[in-house]
Amino acid sequence: MINEALKGDQRMLGNVLKLIDKLDLIKEEEKSEEEEKNSKGDWELIFAFHGKYKWLIEKEIERLKETNPSYWSFDWVNQNTSVECAPWYEAIYGKKID
């Protein structure tokens, strides 16, 4: 088919171009499947890491709570408050919006 297209057969050229389009679609599907597999693998790694080092992660969170307790406090949360009422809002985002 390719040889005939190279010799100038328009019908074969059209068939070759259709084949190329189909191959591109197949490659795109394979890429999306591979990306999905990779993302699942990432989550599996994260969960495995957390499971293995849970005690260490919890110890670090406790240390951070002692260092900056207001960052870990959610006492400011109720139905009528916004995130701007959080004690850490100004440190991260600057001046509060009026």
N, CA, C and O atoms as a GROMACS GRO file, in nm:
protein
  392
    1MET      N    1   0.083  -0.118   0.000
    1MET     CA    2   0.000   0.000   0.000
    1MET      C    3   0.088   0.126   0.000
    1MET      O    4   0.062   0.221  -0.073
    2ILE      N    5   0.191   0.123   0.082
    2ILE     CA    6   0.281   0.239   0.090
    2ILE      C    7   0.356   0.256  -0.042
    2ILE      O    8   0.372   0.367  -0.092
    3ASN      N    9   0.402   0.144  -0.099
    3ASN     CA   10   0.474   0.152  -0.226
    3ASN      C   11   0.385   0.210  -0.335
    3ASN      O   12   0.430   0.293  -0.415
    4GLU      N   13   0.261   0.167  -0.339
    4GLU     CA   14   0.168   0.219  -0.441
    4GLU      C   15   0.142   0.368  -0.418
    4GLU      O   16   0.132   0.445  -0.513
    5ALA      N   17   0.131   0.409  -0.291
    5ALA     CA   18   0.110   0.550  -0.259
    5ALA      C   19   0.230   0.633  -0.303
    5ALA      O   20   0.215   0.744  -0.354
    6LEU      N   21   0.350   0.578  -0.283
    6LEU     CA   22   0.471   0.650  -0.325
    6LEU      C   23   0.482   0.662  -0.476
    6LEU      O   24   0.542   0.756  -0.528
    7LYS      N   25   0.423   0.566  -0.547
    7LYS     CA   26   0.424   0.571  -0.694
    7LYS      C   27   0.322   0.671  -0.747
    7LYS      O   28   0.322   0.702  -0.866
    8GLY      N   29   0.234   0.722  -0.657
    8GLY     CA   30   0.138   0.823  -0.702
    8GLY      C   31  -0.007   0.779  -0.702
    8GLY      O   32  -0.093   0.854  -0.747
    9ASP      N   33  -0.036   0.661  -0.653
    9ASP     CA   34  -0.174   0.614  -0.648
    9ASP      C   35  -0.248   0.691  -0.537
    9ASP      O   36  -0.221   0.673  -0.419
   10GLN      N   37  -0.342   0.778  -0.579
   10GLN     CA   38  -0.414   0.864  -0.485
   10GLN      C   39  -0.501   0.784  -0.388
   10GLN      O   40  -0.513   0.820  -0.270
   11ARG      N   41  -0.561   0.678  -0.437
   11ARG     CA   42  -0.646   0.595  -0.351
   11ARG      C   43  -0.562   0.531  -0.240
   11ARG      O   44  -0.605   0.529  -0.124
   12MET      N   45  -0.446   0.480  -0.273
   12MET     CA   46  -0.358   0.419  -0.174
   12MET      C   47  -0.303   0.524  -0.077
   12MET      O   48  -0.285   0.497   0.042
   13LEU      N   49  -0.276   0.644  -0.128
   13LEU     CA   50  -0.230   0.753  -0.042
   13LEU      C   51  -0.336   0.785   0.063
   13LEU      O   52  -0.304   0.804   0.181
   14GLY      N   53  -0.461   0.789   0.020
   14GLY     CA   54  -0.571   0.812   0.114
   14GLY      C   55  -0.578   0.703   0.219
   14GLY      O   56  -0.601   0.731   0.337
   15ASN      N   57  -0.560   0.578   0.178
   15ASN     CA   58  -0.562   0.465   0.273
   15ASN      C   59  -0.447   0.474   0.373
   15ASN      O   60  -0.466   0.447   0.491
   16VAL      N   61  -0.329   0.512   0.324
   16VAL     CA   62  -0.213   0.525   0.413
   16VAL      C   63  -0.240   0.635   0.516
   16VAL      O   64  -0.210   0.616   0.634
   17LEU      N   65  -0.296   0.748   0.473
   17LEU     CA   66  -0.324   0.857   0.566
   17LEU      C   67  -0.428   0.815   0.670
   17LEU      O   68  -0.417   0.852   0.787
   18LYS      N   69  -0.529   0.738   0.629
   18LYS     CA   70  -0.628   0.688   0.725
   18LYS      C   71  -0.563   0.594   0.826
   18LYS      O   72  -0.595   0.597   0.945
   19LEU      N   73  -0.471   0.512   0.778
   19LEU     CA   74  -0.400   0.420   0.866
   19LEU      C   75  -0.316   0.497   0.968
   19LEU      O   76  -0.311   0.460   1.085
   20ILE      N   77  -0.251   0.602   0.923
   20ILE     CA   78  -0.170   0.684   1.014
   20ILE      C   79  -0.259   0.747   1.122
   20ILE      O   80  -0.221   0.750   1.239
   21ASP      N   81  -0.377   0.797   1.083
   21ASP     CA   82  -0.470   0.854   1.180
   21ASP      C   83  -0.511   0.750   1.284
   21ASP      O   84  -0.515   0.780   1.403
   22LYS      N   85  -0.541   0.629   1.239
   22LYS     CA   86  -0.580   0.523   1.331
   22LYS      C   87  -0.467   0.488   1.426
   22LYS      O   88  -0.490   0.466   1.545
   23LEU      N   89  -0.344   0.484   1.376
   23LEU     CA   90  -0.230   0.454   1.462
   23LEU      C   91  -0.210   0.563   1.567
   23LEU      O   92  -0.176   0.534   1.682
   24ASP      N   93  -0.232   0.690   1.528
   24ASP     CA   94  -0.222   0.800   1.624
   24ASP      C   95  -0.326   0.785   1.735
   24ASP      O   96  -0.295   0.808   1.852
   25LEU      N   97  -0.448   0.746   1.699
   25LEU     CA   98  -0.553   0.725   1.799
   25LEU      C   99  -0.517   0.612   1.894
   25LEU      O  100  -0.539   0.622   2.015
   26ILE      N  101  -0.461   0.506   1.840
   26ILE     CA  102  -0.421   0.393   1.924
   26ILE      C  103  -0.312   0.436   2.022
   26ILE      O  104  -0.315   0.399   2.139
   27LYS      N  105  -0.215   0.515   1.974
   27LYS     CA  106  -0.108   0.562   2.060
   27LYS      C  107  -0.163   0.649   2.172
   27LYS      O  108  -0.119   0.638   2.287
   28GLU      N  109  -0.260   0.737   2.139
   28GLU     CA  110  -0.320   0.824   2.241
   28GLU      C  111  -0.391   0.742   2.347
   28GLU      O  112  -0.380   0.772   2.466
   29GLU      N  113  -0.464   0.637   2.306
   29GLU     CA  114  -0.532   0.550   2.401
   29GLU      C  115  -0.432   0.479   2.490
   29GLU      O  116  -0.453   0.466   2.611
   30GLU      N  117  -0.322   0.433   2.431
   30GLU     CA  118  -0.220   0.364   2.508
   30GLU      C  119  -0.157   0.459   2.609
   30GLU      O  120  -0.129   0.420   2.723
   31LYS      N  121  -0.134   0.584   2.568
   31LYS     CA  122  -0.076   0.682   2.659
   31LYS      C  123  -0.169   0.708   2.776
   31LYS      O  124  -0.124   0.713   2.890
   32SER      N  125  -0.300   0.726   2.749
   32SER     CA  126  -0.392   0.754   2.858
   32SER      C  127  -0.402   0.636   2.954
   32SER      O  128  -0.412   0.655   3.075
   33GLU      N  129  -0.400   0.513   2.901
   33GLU     CA  130  -0.401   0.395   2.987
   33GLU      C  131  -0.274   0.388   3.072
   33GLU      O  132  -0.279   0.353   3.190
   34GLU      N  133  -0.161   0.422   3.011
   34GLU     CA  134  -0.034   0.419   3.084
   34GLU      C  135  -0.032   0.526   3.192
   34GLU      O  136   0.015   0.501   3.302
   35GLU      N  137  -0.084   0.646   3.161
   35GLU     CA  138  -0.090   0.753   3.260
   35GLU      C  139  -0.179   0.713   3.376
   35GLU      O  140  -0.148   0.743   3.492
   36GLU      N  141  -0.291   0.646   3.346
   36GLU     CA  142  -0.382   0.600   3.452
   36GLU      C  143  -0.313   0.498   3.542
   36GLU      O  144  -0.326   0.504   3.664
   37LYS      N  145  -0.240   0.405   3.480
   37LYS     CA  146  -0.167   0.306   3.559
   37LYS      C  147  -0.064   0.374   3.647
   37LYS      O  148  -0.048   0.338   3.764
   38ASN      N  149   0.007   0.473   3.591
   38ASN     CA  150   0.110   0.543   3.668
   38ASN      C  151   0.049   0.618   3.786
   38ASN      O  152   0.106   0.618   3.895
   39SER      N  153  -0.066   0.682   3.764
   39SER     CA  154  -0.127   0.757   3.873
   39SER      C  155  -0.175   0.663   3.983
   39SER      O  156  -0.166   0.696   4.101
   40LYS      N  157  -0.227   0.546   3.945
   40LYS     CA  158  -0.265   0.447   4.046
   40LYS      C  159  -0.142   0.402   4.124
   40LYS      O  160  -0.148   0.383   4.245
   41GLY      N  161  -0.033   0.386   4.054
   41GLY     CA  162   0.092   0.347   4.119
   41GLY      C  163   0.139   0.452   4.218
   41GLY      O  164   0.192   0.418   4.324
   42ASP      N  165   0.119   0.578   4.184
   42ASP     CA  166   0.158   0.686   4.274
   42ASP      C  167   0.080   0.677   4.405
   42ASP      O  168   0.138   0.688   4.513
   43TRP      N  169  -0.051   0.656   4.395
   43TRP     CA  170  -0.133   0.645   4.516
   43TRP      C  171  -0.093   0.523   4.597
   43TRP      O  172  -0.087   0.528   4.720
   44GLU      N  173  -0.065   0.415   4.529
   44GLU     CA  174  -0.022   0.295   4.600
   44GLU      C  175   0.108   0.321   4.676
   44GLU      O  176   0.125   0.273   4.789
   45LEU      N  177   0.198   0.395   4.615
   45LEU     CA  178   0.323   0.430   4.682
   45LEU      C  179   0.297   0.518   4.804
   45LEU      O  180   0.356   0.497   4.910
   46ILE      N  181   0.209   0.614   4.788
   46ILE     CA  182   0.178   0.706   4.899
   46ILE      C  183   0.119   0.628   5.016
   46ILE      O  184   0.160   0.645   5.131
   47PHE      N  185   0.020   0.541   4.986
   47PHE     CA  186  -0.042   0.463   5.093
   47PHE      C  187   0.057   0.367   5.158
   47PHE      O  188   0.056   0.349   5.279
   48ALA      N  189   0.142   0.308   5.078
   48ALA     CA  190   0.243   0.217   5.133
   48ALA      C  191   0.339   0.294   5.224
   48ALA      O  192   0.374   0.246   5.332
   49PHE      N  193   0.381   0.412   5.179
   49PHE     CA  194   0.471   0.494   5.259
   49PHE      C  195   0.404   0.532   5.391
   49PHE      O  196   0.464   0.520   5.498
   50HIS      N  197   0.278   0.579   5.381
   50HIS     CA  198   0.207   0.619   5.502
   50HIS      C  199   0.191   0.501   5.597
   50HIS      O  200   0.209   0.515   5.718
   51GLY      N  201   0.158   0.386   5.542
   51GLY     CA  202   0.142   0.268   5.627
   51GLY      C  203   0.270   0.229   5.697
   51GLY      O  204   0.269   0.192   5.814
   52LYS      N  205   0.379   0.238   5.626
   52LYS     CA  206   0.508   0.198   5.682
   52LYS      C  207   0.561   0.298   5.784
   52LYS      O  208   0.620   0.260   5.886
   53TYR      N  209   0.538   0.428   5.757
   53TYR     CA  210   0.596   0.533   5.842
   53TYR      C  211   0.490   0.613   5.917
   53TYR      O  212   0.514   0.728   5.953
   54LYS      N  213   0.374   0.552   5.941
   54LYS     CA  214   0.265   0.622   6.009
   54LYS      C  215   0.311   0.679   6.144
   54LYS      O  216   0.280   0.794   6.176
   55TRP      N  217   0.382   0.600   6.220
   55TRP     CA  218   0.428   0.645   6.352
   55TRP      C  219   0.518   0.768   6.341
   55TRP      O  220   0.512   0.857   6.426
   56LEU      N  221   0.602   0.771   6.237
   56LEU     CA  222   0.694   0.882   6.218
   56LEU      C  223   0.619   1.007   6.172
   56LEU      O  224   0.650   1.118   6.216
   57ILE      N  225   0.520   0.989   6.085
   57ILE     CA  226   0.438   1.101   6.038
   57ILE      C  227   0.361   1.162   6.155
   57ILE      O  228   0.358   1.284   6.169
   58GLU      N  229   0.299   1.077   6.238
   58GLU     CA  230   0.224   1.127   6.353
   58GLU      C  231   0.315   1.200   6.452
   58GLU      O  232   0.275   1.301   6.511
   59LYS      N  233   0.435   1.150   6.469
   59LYS     CA  234   0.532   1.215   6.559
   59LYS      C  235   0.568   1.354   6.506
   59LYS      O  236   0.579   1.450   6.583
   60GLU      N  237   0.588   1.365   6.374
   60GLU     CA  238   0.621   1.495   6.313
   60GLU      C  239   0.504   1.592   6.325
   60GLU      O  240   0.525   1.710   6.351
   61ILE      N  241   0.381   1.544   6.306
   61ILE     CA  242   0.263   1.631   6.321
   61ILE      C  243   0.254   1.682   6.464
   61ILE      O  244   0.225   1.800   6.485
   62GLU      N  245   0.278   1.596   6.562
   62GLU     CA  246   0.276   1.639   6.702
   62GLU      C  247   0.383   1.745   6.728
   62GLU      O  248   0.358   1.842   6.800
   63ARG      N  249   0.501   1.727   6.669
   63ARG     CA  250   0.608   1.826   6.686
   63ARG      C  251   0.566   1.960   6.626
   63ARG      O  252   0.590   2.066   6.684
   64LEU      N  253   0.504   1.955   6.508
   64LEU     CA  254   0.459   2.078   6.443
   64LEU      C  255   0.347   2.146   6.522
   64LEU      O  256   0.339   2.269   6.527
   65LYS      N  257   0.260   2.066   6.583
   65LYS     CA  258   0.154   2.123   6.666
   65LYS      C  259   0.212   2.199   6.785
   65LYS      O  260   0.162   2.304   6.822
   66GLU      N  261   0.318   2.145   6.843
   66GLU     CA  262   0.384   2.213   6.955
   66GLU      C  263   0.454   2.341   6.909
   66GLU      O  264   0.455   2.440   6.982
   67THR      N  265   0.511   2.338   6.790
   67THR     CA  266   0.582   2.454   6.736
   67THR      C  267   0.488   2.568   6.703
   67THR      O  268   0.517   2.684   6.734
   68ASN      N  269   0.374   2.537   6.640
   68ASN     CA  270   0.279   2.640   6.599
   68ASN      C  271   0.136   2.589   6.621
   68ASN      O  272   0.072   2.544   6.526
   69PRO      N  273   0.087   2.596   6.746
   69PRO     CA  274  -0.044   2.539   6.776
   69PRO      C  275  -0.159   2.608   6.703
   69PRO      O  276  -0.259   2.542   6.673
   70SER      N  277  -0.148   2.736   6.674
   70SER     CA  278  -0.260   2.805   6.608
   70SER      C  279  -0.282   2.755   6.466
   70SER      O  280  -0.394   2.760   6.415
   71TYR      N  281  -0.178   2.707   6.402
   71TYR     CA  282  -0.191   2.654   6.266
   71TYR      C  283  -0.276   2.528   6.265
   71TYR      O  284  -0.345   2.501   6.167
   72TRP      N  285  -0.271   2.452   6.373
   72TRP     CA  286  -0.341   2.324   6.380
   72TRP      C  287  -0.475   2.336   6.453
   72TRP      O  288  -0.545   2.236   6.469
   73SER      N  289  -0.511   2.456   6.497
   73SER     CA  290  -0.636   2.476   6.570
   73SER      C  291  -0.749   2.507   6.473
   73SER      O  292  -0.734   2.591   6.384
   74PHE      N  293  -0.861   2.440   6.491
   74PHE     CA  294  -0.978   2.465   6.407
   74PHE      C  295  -1.094   2.518   6.492
   74PHE      O  296  -1.210   2.507   6.453
   75ASP      N  297  -1.060   2.577   6.608
   75ASP     CA  298  -1.162   2.633   6.696
   75ASP      C  299  -1.232   2.753   6.632
   75ASP      O  300  -1.345   2.784   6.670
   76TRP      N  301  -1.169   2.818   6.539
   76TRP     CA  302  -1.226   2.936   6.473
   76TRP      C  303  -1.338   2.899   6.376
   76TRP      O  304  -1.411   2.987   6.331
   77VAL      N  305  -1.352   2.772   6.343
   77VAL     CA  306  -1.449   2.728   6.244
   77VAL      C  307  -1.588   2.716   6.307
   77VAL      O  308  -1.606   2.647   6.408
   78ASN      N  309  -1.684   2.782   6.247
   78ASN     CA  310  -1.826   2.760   6.277
   78ASN      C  311  -1.907   2.801   6.154
   78ASN      O  312  -1.848   2.834   6.052
   79GLN      N  313  -2.037   2.799   6.162
   79GLN     CA  314  -2.119   2.824   6.044
   79GLN      C  315  -2.107   2.966   5.989
   79GLN      O  316  -2.126   2.987   5.869
   80ASN      N  317  -2.076   3.063   6.072
   80ASN     CA  318  -2.079   3.203   6.028
   80ASN      C  319  -1.942   3.263   6.001
   80ASN      O  320  -1.932   3.384   5.980
   81THR      N  321  -1.836   3.183   6.001
   81THR     CA  322  -1.703   3.239   5.978
   81THR      C  323  -1.650   3.201   5.842
   81THR      O  324  -1.694   3.103   5.781
   82SER      N  325  -1.556   3.278   5.795
   82SER     CA  326  -1.490   3.248   5.669
   82SER      C  327  -1.346   3.207   5.699
   82SER      O  328  -1.300   3.213   5.813
   83VAL      N  329  -1.279   3.164   5.596
   83VAL     CA  330  -1.139   3.123   5.613
   83VAL      C  331  -1.052   3.240   5.656
   83VAL      O  332  -0.944   3.220   5.712
   84GLU      N  333  -1.096   3.361   5.630
   84GLU     CA  334  -1.019   3.479   5.670
   84GLU      C  335  -1.009   3.492   5.821
   84GLU      O  336  -0.924   3.566   5.870
   85CYS      N  337  -1.093   3.422   5.895
   85CYS     CA  338  -1.088   3.426   6.041
   85CYS      C  339  -0.983   3.330   6.097
   85CYS      O  340  -0.956   3.333   6.217
   86ALA      N  341  -0.926   3.248   6.013
   86ALA     CA  342  -0.824   3.154   6.059
   86ALA      C  343  -0.703   3.230   6.110
   86ALA      O  344  -0.665   3.331   6.052
   87PRO      N  345  -0.642   3.183   6.218
   87PRO     CA  346  -0.528   3.254   6.275
   87PRO      C  347  -0.408   3.260   6.181
   87PRO      O  348  -0.323   3.348   6.196
   88TRP      N  349  -0.398   3.171   6.087
   88TRP     CA  350  -0.284   3.166   5.996
   88TRP      C  351  -0.310   3.239   5.865
   88TRP      O  352  -0.219   3.251   5.783
   89TYR      N  353  -0.432   3.290   5.842
   89TYR     CA  354  -0.469   3.348   5.713
   89TYR      C  355  -0.378   3.466   5.677
   89TYR      O  356  -0.325   3.473   5.566
   90GLU      N  357  -0.361   3.558   5.771
   90GLU     CA  358  -0.283   3.678   5.743
   90GLU      C  359  -0.136   3.645   5.714
   90GLU      O  360  -0.073   3.709   5.629
   91ALA      N  361  -0.081   3.547   5.784
   91ALA     CA  362   0.058   3.509   5.762
   91ALA      C  363   0.079   3.451   5.623
   91ALA      O  364   0.186   3.470   5.564
   92ILE      N  365  -0.022   3.382   5.569
   92ILE     CA  366  -0.007   3.320   5.439
   92ILE      C  367  -0.049   3.413   5.326
   92ILE      O  368   0.022   3.427   5.226
   93TYR      N  369  -0.164   3.477   5.341
   93TYR     CA  370  -0.223   3.554   5.232
   93TYR      C  371  -0.207   3.706   5.245
   93TYR      O  372  -0.243   3.780   5.153
   94GLY      N  373  -0.155   3.752   5.357
   94GLY     CA  374  -0.140   3.895   5.377
   94GLY      C  375  -0.264   3.955   5.440
   94GLY      O  376  -0.336   3.888   5.514
   95LYS      N  377  -0.287   4.081   5.411
   95LYS     CA  378  -0.398   4.156   5.474
   95LYS      C  379  -0.532   4.091   5.448
   95LYS      O  380  -0.560   4.042   5.338
   96LYS      N  381  -0.617   4.091   5.551
   96LYS     CA  382  -0.752   4.037   5.537
   96LYS      C  383  -0.835   4.129   5.450
   96LYS      O  384  -0.817   4.251   5.450
   97ILE      N  385  -0.928   4.068   5.375
   97ILE     CA  386  -1.018   4.144   5.287
   97ILE      C  387  -1.129   4.202   5.371
   97ILE      O  388  -1.188   4.134   5.454
   98ASP      N  389  -1.159   4.331   5.348
   98ASP     CA  390  -1.268   4.396   5.423
   98ASP      C  391  -1.401   4.378   5.356
   98ASP      O  392  -1.502   4.426   5.406
   0.00000   0.00000   0.00000
